[in-house]
Amino acid sequence: MAQDDSLEKFMDWVAERNPGEDEFLQAVSDVAEDVFPLYREHEDWQQAGVLPRLAEADRIISFRVSWEDDRGKVHVNRGWRVQYCGAIGPYKGGIRFHPTVNQSILKFLAFEQTFKNALTGLPIGGGKGGADFAPRGRSDREIMRFCQAFMDELYRHIGENTDVPAGDINVGRREIGYLFGHYRRLANTFSGALTGKDIEFGGSLVRLEATGYGLVYFLRCMLGNCGSDLEGKVIAISGAGNVAMHAAQKAVHLGARVVSLSSSKGAFYCKSGIPVALIDEGLEHPGSSTELLKDMSRKCSGEWYPGERPWRFPCEVALPCATQNELDENDARQLVNNGVKAVAEGANMPCTAEAVRVFRDACIPHAPGKASNAGGVALSGLEMAQNAAFTSWEQERLNQQLLDIMQDIHRQCVADVQRHDGYLDYHRGANLAAFRRVASALHAQGIG
């Protein structure tokens, strides 16, 4: 019996090959449960082993990163680049520096990135990379040396038509600058081999705002599909980083009332709504998220709640924008009991599988990150296009293209699923639309 004769047998096969990689197994199971009936309808896909092939990365590159701190002490970290699927275009996905980074997390992120990128309609495949490096407390020169040591190995595996990394957690404009500068020197070429660059050397306008803005554009489509809009909606947001803050900014600009932001240390809640001036100011805050939120609570009528999550407060819309599996079953039940009407993910897989089931059972529209979080990679794809053409586009054009892409992703999500008792399953719709594109590309290109 083949490993893909049944969903259960397929998942047993994946689990056996990836022991202990819980995040990766969760991501594969999430997609497989939705697409397996479609897969079984296509004998040509089965003959080509499309599903088992998609459960394996094209390649995983792991390497040692040795670097020297300001005192002359040598440190050793691990680095990875997961080039997951290049059937649609060059591998595309961020680089993450965090002590929790490991192969399982990067495989899950690269797997999700493959389907997210497919939904954008752009010719980009899926990848992800990073290192178990903690930048907090390190000087600029230490971070520069680490980035250069990381690129010493990575540069031979990337390029504008091969693999185009971007930023992710703890890899922002500073780190991308150091990485790109070292790549340029090592490869002796100036090309669009990374995205998220500064405007002065090939970056794009709107890139910083794109993920948060795109999330709100997608949310607006979700609400419109239910005959509603953003005006006056009470929104709870987790996180206080780039995505969360820009989502809050755009939501308030469009008439919503954002009542919460959070960090790993607690939640900031302001029942009357966080003033947009505080959000704008927060985007320029150089310190930690926790200090930012405590400072915001002192400047308005809100309050800082140590150790709490933002989901305890009543809201109509929830936007989890922090990290994977941050919103669990109990959080989901609390949101449902508090009257939430829609959930859209601003992070990668921030809802546990049990939380997703709670939303489904309660018929709460829930958009997975591969759809609602795709604005950042969409703008990265547009940065690649600008680099390839040796040009730059104005902000209005880029914002309109971002809006168009998010609206098209929403259209794809609703095209494949039927309403059942008034419920539209965005999860299933996103997985089906993305899988169809990736599977067709893999099959058309032959077995390899």
C-alpha positions as a Markdown table, in Angstrom:
| # | Residue | x | y | z |
|---|---|---|---|---|
| 1 | Met | 0.0 | 0.0 | 0.0 |
| 2 | Ala | 1.3 | 3.4 | -0.9 |
| 3 | Gln | 2.0 | 6.0 | 1.8 |
| 4 | Asp | -0.8 | 8.2 | 0.4 |
| 5 | Asp | -3.5 | 5.6 | 0.1 |
| 6 | Ser | -5.4 | 7.2 | 3.0 |
| 7 | Leu | -5.0 | 10.4 | 5.0 |
| 8 | Glu | -4.2 | 8.4 | 8.1 |
| 9 | Lys | -1.5 | 6.3 | 6.4 |
| 10 | Phe | 0.0 | 9.5 | 4.8 |
| 11 | Met | 0.2 | 11.3 | 8.2 |
| 12 | Asp | 1.7 | 8.2 | 9.9 |
| 13 | Trp | 4.3 | 8.1 | 7.2 |
| 14 | Val | 5.1 | 11.8 | 7.7 |
| 15 | Ala | 5.2 | 11.4 | 11.5 |
| 16 | Glu | 7.6 | 8.4 | 11.2 |
| 17 | Arg | 10.0 | 10.5 | 9.0 |
| 18 | Asn | 9.9 | 13.6 | 11.2 |
| 19 | Pro | 9.9 | 12.4 | 14.8 |
| 20 | Gly | 9.5 | 15.2 | 17.4 |
| 21 | Glu | 8.9 | 17.9 | 14.9 |
| 22 | Asp | 5.6 | 18.9 | 16.3 |
| 23 | Glu | 5.2 | 22.3 | 14.5 |
| 24 | Phe | 6.0 | 20.8 | 11.1 |
| 25 | Leu | 3.6 | 17.9 | 11.6 |
| 26 | Gln | 0.9 | 20.3 | 12.7 |
| 27 | Ala | 1.4 | 22.4 | 9.5 |
| 28 | Val | 1.3 | 19.3 | 7.2 |
| 29 | Ser | -1.7 | 17.9 | 8.9 |
| 30 | Asp | -3.6 | 21.2 | 8.6 |
| 31 | Val | -3.1 | 21.2 | 4.8 |
| 32 | Ala | -3.5 | 17.4 | 4.2 |
| 33 | Glu | -6.9 | 17.2 | 6.0 |
| 34 | Asp | -8.3 | 19.8 | 3.7 |
| 35 | Val | -6.8 | 18.8 | 0.4 |
| 36 | Phe | -6.7 | 15.0 | 0.6 |
| 37 | Pro | -10.2 | 14.5 | -1.0 |
| 38 | Leu | -9.1 | 16.8 | -3.9 |
| 39 | Tyr | -5.8 | 14.9 | -4.2 |
| 40 | Arg | -7.6 | 11.5 | -4.4 |
| 41 | Glu | -9.7 | 12.9 | -7.4 |
| 42 | His | -6.5 | 13.5 | -9.4 |
| 43 | Glu | -5.0 | 10.2 | -10.5 |
| 44 | Asp | -2.2 | 12.0 | -12.3 |
| 45 | Trp | -1.2 | 13.8 | -9.0 |
| 46 | Gln | -1.2 | 10.5 | -7.2 |
| 47 | Gln | 0.9 | 8.8 | -9.9 |
| 48 | Ala | 3.4 | 11.7 | -9.6 |
| 49 | Gly | 3.4 | 11.4 | -5.8 |
| 50 | Val | 2.6 | 15.1 | -5.4 |
| 51 | Leu | 1.5 | 14.9 | -1.7 |
| 52 | Pro | 4.4 | 12.8 | -0.4 |
| 53 | Arg | 6.8 | 15.1 | -2.3 |
| 54 | Leu | 5.3 | 18.1 | -0.7 |
| 55 | Ala | 5.9 | 16.6 | 2.7 |
| 56 | Glu | 9.7 | 16.8 | 2.0 |
| 57 | Ala | 11.7 | 19.9 | 1.5 |
| 58 | Asp | 13.8 | 20.2 | -1.7 |
| 59 | Arg | 16.8 | 20.6 | 0.6 |
| 60 | Ile | 17.8 | 21.7 | 4.1 |
| 61 | Ile | 21.1 | 23.4 | 4.5 |
| 62 | Ser | 22.5 | 23.5 | 8.0 |
| 63 | Phe | 25.8 | 25.2 | 9.0 |
| 64 | Arg | 27.9 | 26.4 | 11.9 |
| 65 | Val | 28.0 | 30.2 | 12.5 |
| 66 | Ser | 31.2 | 31.2 | 14.4 |
| 67 | Trp | 31.5 | 34.8 | 15.4 |
| 68 | Glu | 33.4 | 37.0 | 17.9 |
| 69 | Asp | 31.9 | 39.3 | 20.5 |
| 70 | Asp | 33.2 | 42.7 | 21.5 |
| 71 | Arg | 35.4 | 41.1 | 24.2 |
| 72 | Gly | 37.1 | 38.8 | 21.7 |
| 73 | Lys | 35.2 | 35.7 | 22.9 |
| 74 | Val | 34.2 | 33.3 | 20.1 |
| 75 | His | 30.6 | 32.0 | 20.0 |
| 76 | Val | 29.1 | 29.2 | 18.0 |
| 77 | Asn | 25.5 | 29.1 | 16.7 |
| 78 | Arg | 23.6 | 27.0 | 14.3 |
| 79 | Gly | 22.2 | 28.3 | 11.0 |
| 80 | Trp | 19.7 | 26.8 | 8.6 |
| 81 | Arg | 18.1 | 27.5 | 5.2 |
| 82 | Val | 15.1 | 25.4 | 4.3 |
| 83 | Gln | 14.5 | 25.5 | 0.5 |
| 84 | Tyr | 11.1 | 23.9 | 0.6 |
| 85 | Cys | 9.6 | 24.0 | -2.9 |
| 86 | Gly | 10.8 | 25.8 | -6.0 |
| 87 | Ala | 8.2 | 24.6 | -8.5 |
| 88 | Ile | 6.6 | 28.0 | -8.9 |
| 89 | Gly | 9.7 | 30.3 | -8.7 |
| 90 | Pro | 12.8 | 31.0 | -6.6 |
| 91 | Tyr | 12.6 | 30.1 | -3.0 |
| 92 | Lys | 11.3 | 33.0 | -0.9 |
| 93 | Gly | 11.0 | 33.4 | 2.8 |
| 94 | Gly | 12.4 | 35.2 | 5.8 |
| 95 | Ile | 15.4 | 34.8 | 8.0 |
| 96 | Arg | 14.7 | 34.6 | 11.8 |
| 97 | Phe | 17.2 | 35.1 | 14.6 |
| 98 | His | 15.9 | 33.7 | 17.9 |
| 99 | Pro | 17.0 | 31.2 | 20.6 |
| 100 | Thr | 14.0 | 29.0 | 19.8 |
| 101 | Val | 14.8 | 28.6 | 16.1 |
| 102 | Asn | 15.3 | 24.9 | 15.2 |
| 103 | Gln | 14.9 | 22.7 | 12.2 |
| 104 | Ser | 11.3 | 21.8 | 13.0 |
| 105 | Ile | 10.1 | 25.4 | 13.3 |
| 106 | Leu | 11.9 | 26.4 | 10.0 |
| 107 | Lys | 10.5 | 23.4 | 8.2 |
| 108 | Phe | 6.9 | 24.4 | 9.3 |
| 109 | Leu | 7.5 | 28.0 | 8.3 |
| 110 | Ala | 8.9 | 27.0 | 4.9 |
| 111 | Phe | 6.0 | 24.6 | 4.3 |
| 112 | Glu | 3.5 | 27.3 | 5.2 |
| 113 | Gln | 5.5 | 29.8 | 3.1 |
| 114 | Thr | 5.2 | 27.6 | 0.0 |
| 115 | Phe | 1.4 | 27.8 | 0.1 |
| 116 | Lys | 1.3 | 31.4 | 1.2 |
| 117 | Asn | 3.4 | 32.4 | -1.7 |
| 118 | Ala | 1.3 | 30.4 | -4.1 |
| 119 | Leu | -1.8 | 32.4 | -3.1 |
| 120 | Thr | -0.1 | 35.7 | -4.0 |
| 121 | Gly | -0.2 | 34.7 | -7.7 |
| 122 | Leu | 3.5 | 35.8 | -8.0 |
| 123 | Pro | 6.2 | 33.4 | -9.3 |
| 124 | Ile | 7.8 | 32.6 | -6.0 |
| 125 | Gly | 8.5 | 29.3 | -4.2 |
| 126 | Gly | 8.7 | 28.7 | -0.5 |
| 127 | Gly | 11.7 | 28.8 | 1.9 |
| 128 | Lys | 12.7 | 29.9 | 5.4 |
| 129 | Gly | 16.0 | 30.3 | 7.3 |
| 130 | Gly | 17.5 | 31.5 | 10.5 |
| 131 | Ala | 19.7 | 30.8 | 13.5 |
| 132 | Asp | 19.5 | 30.1 | 17.2 |
| 133 | Phe | 21.0 | 33.5 | 17.9 |
| 134 | Ala | 19.7 | 35.9 | 20.5 |
| 135 | Pro | 20.4 | 39.5 | 19.4 |
| 136 | Arg | 18.9 | 41.1 | 22.5 |
| 137 | Gly | 21.7 | 42.8 | 24.5 |
| 138 | Arg | 24.2 | 42.6 | 21.7 |
| 139 | Ser | 25.9 | 45.7 | 20.3 |
| 140 | Asp | 25.5 | 46.8 | 16.7 |
| 141 | Arg | 29.0 | 45.6 | 15.9 |
| 142 | Glu | 28.3 | 42.2 | 17.4 |
| 143 | Ile | 25.1 | 41.9 | 15.3 |
| 144 | Met | 27.1 | 43.0 | 12.2 |
| 145 | Arg | 29.7 | 40.3 | 12.8 |
| 146 | Phe | 27.1 | 37.6 | 13.4 |
| 147 | Cys | 25.3 | 38.6 | 10.2 |
| 148 | Gln | 28.5 | 38.5 | 8.2 |
| 149 | Ala | 29.4 | 35.1 | 9.7 |
| 150 | Phe | 25.9 | 33.8 | 8.8 |
| 151 | Met | 26.2 | 35.1 | 5.2 |
| 152 | Asp | 29.7 | 33.5 | 4.9 |
| 153 | Glu | 27.9 | 30.2 | 4.5 |
| 154 | Leu | 24.5 | 31.3 | 3.1 |
| 155 | Tyr | 25.7 | 33.3 | 0.1 |
| 156 | Arg | 26.6 | 30.3 | -1.9 |
| 157 | His | 23.0 | 29.0 | -1.7 |
| 158 | Ile | 21.0 | 32.1 | -2.6 |
| 159 | Gly | 20.6 | 34.5 | -5.6 |
| 160 | Glu | 17.9 | 36.5 | -7.3 |
| 161 | Asn | 16.8 | 33.5 | -9.4 |
| 162 | Thr | 17.6 | 30.8 | -6.8 |
| 163 | Asp | 16.6 | 31.8 | -3.3 |
| 164 | Val | 15.7 | 35.3 | -2.1 |
| 165 | Pro | 15.6 | 35.6 | 1.7 |
| 166 | Ala | 13.9 | 38.5 | 3.6 |
| 167 | Gly | 13.6 | 39.6 | 7.2 |
| 168 | Asp | 11.6 | 38.0 | 10.0 |
| 169 | Ile | 11.7 | 38.0 | 13.8 |
| 170 | Asn | 14.8 | 40.0 | 14.9 |
| 171 | Val | 15.9 | 40.5 | 11.3 |
| 172 | Gly | 14.9 | 44.0 | 10.3 |
| 173 | Arg | 16.4 | 46.7 | 8.1 |
| 174 | Arg | 19.7 | 46.8 | 10.1 |
| 175 | Glu | 20.3 | 43.1 | 9.8 |
| 176 | Ile | 19.2 | 42.9 | 6.1 |
| 177 | Gly | 21.7 | 45.8 | 5.5 |
| 178 | Tyr | 24.5 | 43.8 | 7.1 |
| 179 | Leu | 23.5 | 40.6 | 5.3 |
| 180 | Phe | 23.2 | 42.2 | 1.9 |
| 181 | Gly | 26.4 | 44.2 | 2.2 |
| 182 | His | 28.4 | 41.0 | 2.9 |
| 183 | Tyr | 26.6 | 39.1 | 0.2 |
| 184 | Arg | 27.5 | 41.8 | -2.3 |
| 185 | Arg | 31.1 | 41.6 | -1.4 |
| 186 | Leu | 31.3 | 37.8 | -1.3 |
| 187 | Ala | 29.4 | 37.3 | -4.6 |
| 188 | Asn | 30.9 | 40.3 | -6.3 |
| 189 | Thr | 27.5 | 41.3 | -7.7 |
| 190 | Phe | 24.8 | 43.8 | -6.9 |
| 191 | Ser | 21.5 | 42.0 | -7.3 |
| 192 | Gly | 18.1 | 41.5 | -5.7 |
| 193 | Ala | 19.3 | 38.5 | -3.7 |
| 194 | Leu | 17.5 | 39.7 | -0.5 |
| 195 | Thr | 14.4 | 41.8 | 0.0 |
| 196 | Gly | 13.6 | 44.2 | 2.8 |
| 197 | Lys | 16.5 | 46.4 | 1.9 |
| 198 | Asp | 16.7 | 50.1 | 2.5 |
| 199 | Ile | 15.4 | 52.4 | -0.2 |
| 200 | Glu | 18.9 | 53.6 | -1.0 |
| 201 | Phe | 20.1 | 50.3 | -2.2 |
| 202 | Gly | 17.1 | 48.6 | -3.9 |
| 203 | Gly | 14.4 | 48.4 | -1.2 |
| 204 | Ser | 10.8 | 49.1 | -1.8 |
| 205 | Leu | 8.3 | 51.6 | -0.4 |
| 206 | Val | 5.4 | 50.0 | 1.6 |
| 207 | Arg | 7.5 | 46.9 | 2.5 |
| 208 | Leu | 7.6 | 47.8 | 6.2 |
| 209 | Glu | 3.8 | 48.3 | 6.4 |
| 210 | Ala | 2.8 | 45.5 | 4.0 |
| 211 | Thr | 2.0 | 42.6 | 6.3 |
| 212 | Gly | 0.0 | 44.6 | 8.8 |
| 213 | Tyr | -1.8 | 46.6 | 6.2 |
| 214 | Gly | -2.4 | 43.5 | 4.1 |
| 215 | Leu | -4.0 | 41.8 | 7.1 |
| 216 | Val | -6.5 | 44.6 | 7.5 |
| 217 | Tyr | -7.3 | 44.7 | 3.8 |
| 218 | Phe | -8.0 | 40.9 | 4.0 |
| 219 | Leu | -10.1 | 41.5 | 7.2 |
| 220 | Arg | -12.1 | 44.1 | 5.4 |
| 221 | Cys | -12.9 | 41.6 | 2.6 |
| 222 | Met | -14.0 | 39.1 | 5.2 |
| 223 | Leu | -16.3 | 41.5 | 6.9 |
| 224 | Gly | -17.7 | 42.7 | 3.6 |
| 225 | Asn | -18.5 | 39.1 | 2.6 |
| 226 | Cys | -20.7 | 39.0 | 5.7 |
| 227 | Gly | -22.4 | 42.3 | 4.9 |
| 228 | Ser | -20.4 | 44.3 | 7.4 |
| 229 | Asp | -17.4 | 46.7 | 7.5 |
| 230 | Leu | -14.6 | 47.9 | 9.7 |
| 231 | Glu | -16.3 | 51.1 | 10.9 |
| 232 | Gly | -16.6 | 51.0 | 14.7 |
| 233 | Lys | -15.4 | 47.4 | 15.1 |
| 234 | Val | -13.7 | 46.6 | 18.4 |
| 235 | Ile | -10.4 | 44.8 | 17.6 |
| 236 | Ala | -8.1 | 42.9 | 19.8 |
| 237 | Ile | -4.5 | 42.5 | 18.6 |
| 238 | Ser | -1.7 | 40.4 | 20.0 |
| 239 | Gly | 1.9 | 41.4 | 19.7 |
| 240 | Ala | 3.5 | 44.9 | 19.5 |
| 241 | Gly | 6.0 | 44.4 | 16.7 |
| 242 | Asn | 5.9 | 45.5 | 13.1 |
| 243 | Val | 2.9 | 43.5 | 12.0 |
| 244 | Ala | 0.7 | 44.2 | 15.1 |
| 245 | Met | 1.5 | 48.0 | 15.1 |
| 246 | His | 0.9 | 48.5 | 11.4 |
| 247 | Ala | -2.3 | 46.5 | 11.5 |
| 248 | Ala | -3.5 | 48.6 | 14.4 |
| 249 | Gln | -2.5 | 51.8 | 12.6 |
| 250 | Lys | -4.4 | 50.8 | 9.4 |
| 251 | Ala | -7.4 | 49.5 | 11.3 |
| 252 | Val | -7.8 | 52.8 | 13.2 |
| 253 | His | -7.4 | 54.8 | 10.0 |
| 254 | Leu | -10.3 | 52.8 | 8.5 |
| 255 | Gly | -12.6 | 53.5 | 11.4 |
| 256 | Ala | -12.1 | 50.6 | 13.8 |
| 257 | Arg | -11.4 | 50.8 | 17.6 |
| 258 | Val | -8.2 | 48.8 | 18.5 |
| 259 | Val | -8.4 | 48.0 | 22.3 |
| 260 | Ser | -5.4 | 45.8 | 22.9 |
| 261 | Leu | -1.8 | 45.0 | 22.1 |
| 262 | Ser | 0.5 | 42.6 | 23.9 |
| 263 | Ser | 4.0 | 41.2 | 24.6 |
| 264 | Ser | 5.2 | 37.9 | 26.1 |
| 265 | Lys | 5.0 | 39.6 | 29.5 |
| 266 | Gly | 1.4 | 40.8 | 29.4 |
| 267 | Ala | -1.3 | 42.8 | 27.7 |
| 268 | Phe | -2.2 | 46.4 | 27.3 |
| 269 | Tyr | -5.9 | 47.2 | 27.2 |
| 270 | Cys | -7.7 | 50.5 | 26.4 |
| 271 | Lys | -11.5 | 50.1 | 26.3 |
| 272 | Ser | -12.0 | 53.5 | 24.6 |
| 273 | Gly | -9.5 | 52.6 | 21.9 |
| 274 | Ile | -5.8 | 53.2 | 21.5 |
| 275 | Pro | -5.3 | 56.7 | 20.0 |
| 276 | Val | -3.6 | 56.6 | 16.6 |
| 277 | Ala | -1.1 | 59.1 | 17.7 |
| 278 | Leu | 0.2 | 56.6 | 20.3 |
| 279 | Ile | 0.4 | 53.9 | 17.7 |
| 280 | Asp | 2.3 | 56.2 | 15.4 |
| 281 | Glu | 4.7 | 57.1 | 18.2 |
| 282 | Gly | 5.0 | 53.4 | 19.1 |
| 283 | Leu | 6.2 | 52.5 | 15.6 |
| 284 | Glu | 9.3 | 54.7 | 16.3 |
| 285 | His | 9.9 | 53.2 | 19.8 |
| 286 | Pro | 13.4 | 51.7 | 20.0 |
| 287 | Gly | 13.0 | 49.6 | 23.2 |
| 288 | Ser | 11.3 | 46.3 | 24.0 |
| 289 | Ser | 7.6 | 45.6 | 23.3 |
| 290 | Thr | 6.9 | 45.4 | 27.0 |
| 291 | Glu | 8.4 | 48.8 | 27.8 |
| 292 | Leu | 6.5 | 50.3 | 24.8 |
| 293 | Leu | 3.2 | 49.0 | 26.1 |
| 294 | Lys | 3.8 | 50.1 | 29.7 |
| 295 | Asp | 4.7 | 53.5 | 28.3 |
| 296 | Met | 1.5 | 53.6 | 26.2 |
| 297 | Ser | -0.6 | 52.7 | 29.2 |
| 298 | Arg | 0.8 | 55.7 | 31.1 |
| 299 | Lys | -0.1 | 58.0 | 28.3 |
| 300 | Cys | -3.8 | 57.1 | 27.9 |
| 301 | Ser | -6.7 | 55.7 | 29.8 |
| 302 | Gly | -5.6 | 52.1 | 29.3 |
| 303 | Glu | -4.0 | 49.7 | 31.7 |
| 304 | Trp | -1.1 | 47.2 | 31.6 |
| 305 | Tyr | -2.0 | 43.6 | 32.7 |
| 306 | Pro | 1.1 | 41.6 | 33.6 |
| 307 | Gly | 0.9 | 37.9 | 32.5 |
| 308 | Glu | -2.4 | 38.3 | 30.7 |
| 309 | Arg | -3.3 | 37.7 | 27.1 |
| 310 | Pro | -5.4 | 40.1 | 25.0 |
| 311 | Trp | -8.1 | 37.5 | 24.3 |
| 312 | Arg | -9.7 | 38.0 | 27.8 |
| 313 | Phe | -11.1 | 41.3 | 26.8 |
| 314 | Pro | -14.4 | 41.7 | 24.8 |
| 315 | Cys | -13.9 | 42.3 | 21.1 |
| 316 | Glu | -15.6 | 41.7 | 17.7 |
| 317 | Val | -12.4 | 40.9 | 15.8 |
| 318 | Ala | -9.2 | 39.1 | 16.9 |
| 319 | Leu | -5.9 | 39.5 | 15.1 |
| 320 | Pro | -3.2 | 37.2 | 16.5 |
| 321 | Cys | 0.0 | 38.8 | 15.3 |
| 322 | Ala | 2.7 | 37.4 | 17.7 |
| 323 | Thr | 4.0 | 33.9 | 17.1 |
| 324 | Gln | 3.0 | 30.3 | 16.4 |
| 325 | Asn | 0.4 | 28.5 | 18.7 |
| 326 | Glu | -0.1 | 31.6 | 20.9 |
| 327 | Leu | -3.9 | 31.3 | 20.8 |
| 328 | Asp | -5.0 | 28.0 | 22.3 |
| 329 | Glu | -8.4 | 26.3 | 22.9 |
| 330 | Asn | -9.2 | 28.2 | 26.1 |
| 331 | Asp | -8.4 | 31.5 | 24.4 |
| 332 | Ala | -10.6 | 30.6 | 21.5 |
| 333 | Arg | -13.5 | 29.7 | 23.8 |
| 334 | Gln | -13.1 | 32.9 | 25.7 |
| 335 | Leu | -13.2 | 34.9 | 22.4 |
| 336 | Val | -16.3 | 33.1 | 21.3 |
| 337 | Asn | -18.0 | 33.7 | 24.7 |
| 338 | Asn | -17.0 | 37.4 | 24.5 |
| 339 | Gly | -18.8 | 37.7 | 21.1 |
| 340 | Val | -15.9 | 37.6 | 18.6 |
| 341 | Lys | -17.3 | 37.8 | 15.0 |
| 342 | Ala | -14.1 | 37.2 | 13.0 |
| 343 | Val | -10.5 | 36.0 | 13.4 |
| 344 | Ala | -7.7 | 36.7 | 11.0 |
| 345 | Glu | -4.1 | 35.6 | 11.6 |
| 346 | Gly | -1.3 | 38.1 | 11.3 |
| 347 | Ala | 1.4 | 35.6 | 12.3 |
| 348 | Asn | 2.3 | 32.1 | 11.0 |
| 349 | Met | 0.0 | 29.5 | 12.5 |
| 350 | Pro | -0.7 | 31.5 | 15.7 |
| 351 | Cys | -3.8 | 29.4 | 16.5 |
| 352 | Thr | -3.5 | 25.8 | 17.7 |
| 353 | Ala | -5.4 | 23.1 | 15.9 |
| 354 | Glu | -7.8 | 22.9 | 18.9 |
| 355 | Ala | -8.5 | 26.6 | 18.7 |
| 356 | Val | -9.2 | 26.4 | 15.0 |
| 357 | Arg | -11.8 | 23.7 | 15.8 |
| 358 | Val | -13.5 | 25.9 | 18.3 |
| 359 | Phe | -13.9 | 28.7 | 15.8 |
| 360 | Arg | -15.2 | 26.2 | 13.2 |
| 361 | Asp | -17.7 | 24.7 | 15.6 |
| 362 | Ala | -18.9 | 28.2 | 16.5 |
| 363 | Cys | -19.1 | 29.2 | 12.8 |
| 364 | Ile | -16.7 | 32.1 | 13.4 |
| 365 | Pro | -14.9 | 33.1 | 10.1 |
| 366 | His | -11.2 | 32.4 | 10.6 |
| 367 | Ala | -8.5 | 33.3 | 8.1 |
| 368 | Pro | -5.3 | 31.3 | 8.3 |
| 369 | Gly | -2.0 | 33.2 | 8.1 |
| 370 | Lys | -1.1 | 31.7 | 4.7 |
| 371 | Ala | -3.9 | 33.9 | 3.4 |
| 372 | Ser | -4.3 | 36.9 | 5.7 |
| 373 | Asn | -0.6 | 37.2 | 6.5 |
| 374 | Ala | 0.6 | 37.2 | 2.8 |
| 375 | Gly | 0.9 | 41.0 | 2.4 |
| 376 | Gly | 4.6 | 41.0 | 3.4 |
| 377 | Val | 5.8 | 38.4 | 1.0 |
| 378 | Ala | 3.6 | 40.0 | -1.7 |
| 379 | Leu | 5.4 | 43.3 | -1.3 |
| 380 | Ser | 8.7 | 41.4 | -1.3 |
| 381 | Gly | 7.8 | 39.9 | -4.6 |
| 382 | Leu | 7.1 | 43.4 | -5.9 |
| 383 | Glu | 10.5 | 44.4 | -4.6 |
| 384 | Met | 12.0 | 41.6 | -6.6 |
| 385 | Ala | 10.2 | 42.9 | -9.7 |
| 386 | Gln | 11.5 | 46.4 | -9.2 |
| 387 | Asn | 15.1 | 45.1 | -8.7 |
| 388 | Ala | 14.9 | 43.0 | -11.8 |
| 389 | Ala | 13.7 | 46.0 | -13.8 |
| 390 | Phe | 16.3 | 48.4 | -12.2 |
| 391 | Thr | 13.5 | 50.7 | -11.2 |
| 392 | Ser | 11.4 | 51.8 | -8.2 |
| 393 | Trp | 7.7 | 52.3 | -8.0 |
| 394 | Glu | 5.8 | 55.0 | -6.2 |
| 395 | Gln | 3.9 | 54.4 | -2.9 |
| 396 | Glu | 0.4 | 54.8 | -4.4 |
| 397 | Arg | 1.1 | 52.2 | -7.0 |
| 398 | Leu | 2.5 | 49.7 | -4.5 |
| 399 | Asn | -0.3 | 50.2 | -2.0 |
| 400 | Gln | -2.9 | 49.6 | -4.8 |
| 401 | Gln | -1.1 | 46.4 | -5.9 |
| 402 | Leu | -1.0 | 45.2 | -2.3 |
| 403 | Leu | -4.7 | 45.8 | -2.0 |
| 404 | Asp | -5.4 | 44.1 | -5.3 |
| 405 | Ile | -3.3 | 41.0 | -4.2 |
| 406 | Met | -5.1 | 40.7 | -0.8 |
| 407 | Gln | -8.5 | 41.0 | -2.5 |
| 408 | Asp | -7.5 | 38.3 | -5.0 |
| 409 | Ile | -6.3 | 36.0 | -2.2 |
| 410 | His | -9.7 | 36.5 | -0.5 |
| 411 | Arg | -11.4 | 35.7 | -3.8 |
| 412 | Gln | -9.4 | 32.5 | -4.1 |
| 413 | Cys | -10.3 | 31.5 | -0.6 |
| 414 | Val | -14.0 | 31.8 | -1.1 |
| 415 | Ala | -14.1 | 30.3 | -4.6 |
| 416 | Asp | -13.6 | 26.7 | -3.6 |
| 417 | Val | -15.7 | 26.4 | -0.5 |
| 418 | Gln | -19.5 | 26.3 | -0.1 |
| 419 | Arg | -21.3 | 27.9 | 2.7 |
| 420 | His | -22.7 | 25.5 | 5.3 |
| 421 | Asp | -25.3 | 27.0 | 7.7 |
| 422 | Gly | -23.8 | 30.5 | 6.9 |
| 423 | Tyr | -20.2 | 29.5 | 7.6 |
| 424 | Leu | -17.4 | 30.1 | 5.1 |
| 425 | Asp | -14.4 | 27.9 | 5.8 |
| 426 | Tyr | -11.4 | 30.2 | 4.9 |
| 427 | His | -9.0 | 27.6 | 6.2 |
| 428 | Arg | -10.1 | 25.0 | 3.7 |
| 429 | Gly | -10.5 | 27.5 | 0.9 |
| 430 | Ala | -6.9 | 28.8 | 1.3 |
| 431 | Asn | -5.4 | 25.3 | 1.5 |
| 432 | Leu | -7.3 | 24.1 | -1.6 |
| 433 | Ala | -6.4 | 27.1 | -3.8 |
| 434 | Ala | -2.8 | 27.1 | -2.8 |
| 435 | Phe | -2.4 | 23.3 | -3.1 |
| 436 | Arg | -4.0 | 23.3 | -6.6 |
| 437 | Arg | -1.4 | 25.7 | -7.9 |
| 438 | Val | 1.6 | 24.0 | -6.3 |
| 439 | Ala | 0.4 | 20.5 | -7.2 |
| 440 | Ser | -0.2 | 21.5 | -10.8 |
| 441 | Ala | 3.3 | 23.0 | -11.1 |
| 442 | Leu | 4.9 | 19.9 | -9.6 |
| 443 | His | 3.0 | 17.5 | -11.9 |
| 444 | Ala | 3.7 | 19.6 | -15.0 |
| 445 | Gln | 7.5 | 19.6 | -14.4 |
| 446 | Gly | 7.8 | 15.8 | -14.0 |
| 447 | Ile | 9.2 | 13.7 | -11.2 |
| 448 | Gly | 12.4 | 14.9 | -9.6 |
